[in-house]
Amino acid sequence: MKVAFTSDNIAGASEAVFNAMMEAAQGDAMPYGNDDGTAQVTQMLSQLFECDVDVFLVSTGTAANVLSISALTPPWGSVLCHTESHLLNDECTAPEFYTSGARFVGIGGANAKMDPVQLKKLVKQKMGDVHSCQPSVISLSQVTEVGSVYSLAEMRAITDVAKAAGLPVHMDGARFANALLALGCSPAEMTWKAGVDIVSFGATKNGVMAAEAIVVFKQSLEEKGISSEKVSKELGYRRKRGGHLHSKMRLLSSQMVAYLTDDLWRTNATHANAMMALLQAGLKTVPGVIINTPAQANMLFCTLPLPMIDHLQAEGFGFYGGRWEEGVIRLVTSFRTPKEGVEAFIESARGFSNDGF
Ligand SMILES: *Cc1c(COP(=O)(O)O)cnc(C)c1O
């Protein structure tokens, strides 16, 4: 098979992550997160985010999302997120399951970014009415599901609505590093300084085997009158109940330590984003290709003539198509996408374009 742009999780793991896990597998360590490596992860993330955080490692992004949210909403609550969000479309009914049936409400908005005006209309809807679900959490995805990135001002527009309503904000950061590099700001600026209270800090898609961190910004929650101690205590029990308290937590921790050491996360995401920039720039010059949403990080949705899609697939390039509108494909680059592969894809598309029409 030629290079595949199917997803960033088709790539395995960075060597440093793999080696760290092998090393952590030697000797004995206390179980269930009572080991030095797990304490180190919390320390490293506190440093990265420039504040005091509580950290809960889990092994999937879905678990990070739904556990985070479940600790912030009662079963009669509603969670406001974009209609295209992973929560609403790609987590089966885990959101309802983990929250004991809270309502997930889709908010519209261009480029998979919530429209703050729509959000404002719904955020206080029937608040206090016993007959209706109660708005409880706002969740935004950064990178979004279509590959766009909220600017800090766009984030603020959302989190200001949340703040005015006294609601906590969750960020689905499955592609946290890719978004951060696209914005060129600090992790603190893209989270608690922008009004985010809890983040699913993704690592798996960017070079880790299977480790994601729920990061709780304690001070931010406190400022909204929400006890961070209560939230974190609950997260502890909920993670166990949800089957994500790994007994050999040190294996997850070792991956996260390696990911955060020597800026591996930054190096990996820099490469993935650079490959997407190259891919997008190349595709823009191919007749017949339409860019649906300009890629700001490492994911692009574009529309191709159907025969061109057939041609590229026949040539052995991998990507998802057919799940969306006809002719729409999704291309994702990873920390390991080879530059030659990107160039070959563009050449193949251009070659077809020249021959075909
Ligand atoms: C990949 C992804 C996740 C996590 O998915 P898992 O398969 O559960 O690890 C969450 N949110 C978004 C936007 C994603 O792309």
The ligand as a MOL file (V3000), in Angstrom:
LIG
                    3D

  0  0  0     0  0            999 V3000
M  V30 BEGIN CTAB
M  V30 COUNTS 15 15 0 0 0
M  V30 BEGIN ATOM
M  V30 1 C -10.0620 10.4280 17.7720 0
M  V30 2 C -10.9170 11.3990 18.4560 0
M  V30 3 C -11.3160 11.1870 19.7860 0
M  V30 4 C -10.9590 9.9540 20.5710 0
M  V30 5 O -11.3440 8.7780 19.9900 0
M  V30 6 P -10.9870 7.3240 20.5520 0
M  V30 7 O -11.1270 6.4770 19.3500 0
M  V30 8 O -11.9510 7.0020 21.6010 0
M  V30 9 O -9.6040 7.3720 21.0830 0
M  V30 10 C -12.0750 12.1750 20.3980 0
M  V30 11 N -12.4080 13.2950 19.7560 0
M  V30 12 C -12.0310 13.5420 18.4880 0
M  V30 13 C -12.4100 14.8290 17.8330 0
M  V30 14 C -11.2860 12.5930 17.7810 0
M  V30 15 O -10.9220 12.8400 16.5250 0
M  V30 END ATOM
M  V30 BEGIN BOND
M  V30 1 1 1 2
M  V30 2 1 2 3
M  V30 3 2 2 14
M  V30 4 1 3 4
M  V30 5 2 3 10
M  V30 6 1 4 5
M  V30 7 1 5 6
M  V30 8 2 6 7
M  V30 9 1 6 8
M  V30 10 1 6 9
M  V30 11 1 10 11
M  V30 12 2 11 12
M  V30 13 1 12 13
M  V30 14 1 12 14
M  V30 15 1 14 15
M  V30 END BOND
M  V30 END CTAB
M  END
